[in-house]
Amino acid sequence: MIKVAFAIIITSMPHWPSVKYQGYLYPDMETCLVSTEMYVEQFRAYADSQGDYNAHFDSMCFETESYPIDAFGGPQQGIGFNA
């Protein structure tokens, strides 16, 4: 098993019947936190450009275990990774 980070970004607006959410998977917590912050900034800028100034965005990252994921590649090799 490997550790992966999962992000959830939740969007809500006045008069919506529910919240909207999106999930993203990352190879580590640091990448999750940085990427999620960038996504929220982009979503907020887009909402503002559409006149949706009351849009509320919230995000969270958490670690979980997973079987290895091919898209994340194998063990890192190179300087500093005991290649």
C-alpha positions as CSV (number, residue, x, y, z in Angstrom):
1,M,0.0,0.0,0.0
2,I,1.1,3.6,-0.6
3,K,-0.1,6.9,0.9
4,V,-1.9,9.3,-1.4
5,A,-3.5,12.6,-0.8
6,F,-7.1,13.4,-1.8
7,A,-8.6,16.8,-2.1
8,I,-12.2,17.9,-2.0
9,I,-13.2,21.3,-3.1
10,I,-16.8,22.3,-2.1
11,T,-18.7,25.2,-3.8
12,S,-21.9,26.7,-2.5
13,M,-24.0,29.7,-3.6
14,P,-27.1,31.3,-2.2
15,H,-30.3,29.7,-3.6
16,W,-28.5,26.5,-4.9
17,P,-30.4,23.4,-4.0
18,S,-27.2,21.7,-2.7
19,V,-23.4,22.1,-2.8
20,K,-21.2,21.1,-5.7
21,Y,-18.0,19.3,-5.1
22,Q,-14.9,18.0,-7.0
23,G,-12.3,15.6,-5.9
24,Y,-8.7,15.3,-6.9
25,L,-6.0,12.7,-6.2
26,Y,-2.4,13.6,-5.6
27,P,0.8,11.6,-4.9
28,D,1.6,13.6,-1.6
29,M,0.1,16.1,0.8
30,E,2.3,19.0,-0.2
31,T,1.2,18.8,-3.8
32,C,-2.4,18.5,-2.7
33,L,-2.3,21.6,-0.6
34,V,-0.5,23.8,-3.2
35,S,-2.7,22.6,-6.1
36,T,-5.9,22.9,-4.2
37,E,-5.1,26.5,-3.2
38,M,-4.5,27.3,-6.9
39,Y,-7.7,25.6,-8.0
40,V,-9.7,27.6,-5.4
41,E,-8.2,30.9,-6.5
42,Q,-9.0,30.0,-10.2
43,F,-12.6,29.0,-9.3
44,R,-13.1,32.2,-7.3
45,A,-11.7,34.4,-10.2
46,Y,-14.0,32.7,-12.6
47,A,-17.0,33.1,-10.4
48,D,-16.2,36.8,-9.9
49,S,-15.8,37.2,-13.7
50,Q,-19.3,35.8,-14.1
51,G,-20.7,38.1,-11.4
52,D,-21.1,35.4,-8.8
53,Y,-19.6,37.4,-6.0
54,N,-21.4,35.3,-3.3
55,A,-19.8,32.0,-4.3
56,H,-18.2,30.3,-1.3
57,F,-15.3,27.8,-1.8
58,D,-13.9,25.5,0.8
59,S,-11.3,22.8,0.4
60,M,-9.5,20.1,2.4
61,C,-6.8,17.6,1.8
62,F,-6.4,14.3,3.6
63,E,-4.2,11.3,3.4
64,T,-5.4,7.8,2.7
65,E,-3.8,4.5,1.7
66,S,-4.1,3.0,-1.7
67,Y,-2.8,0.3,-3.8
68,P,0.0,1.6,-6.1
69,I,-1.2,3.8,-8.9
70,D,0.6,3.5,-12.2
71,A,0.0,7.1,-13.2
72,F,2.1,8.2,-10.2
73,G,5.1,6.3,-11.5
74,G,7.5,4.2,-9.6
75,P,10.0,4.9,-6.9
76,Q,11.9,8.2,-7.4
77,Q,15.5,7.9,-8.5
78,G,18.2,10.4,-8.9
79,I,20.3,12.7,-6.7
80,G,19.1,12.5,-3.1
81,F,17.1,9.3,-3.7
82,N,19.9,6.7,-3.3
83,A,19.9,5.9,-7.0
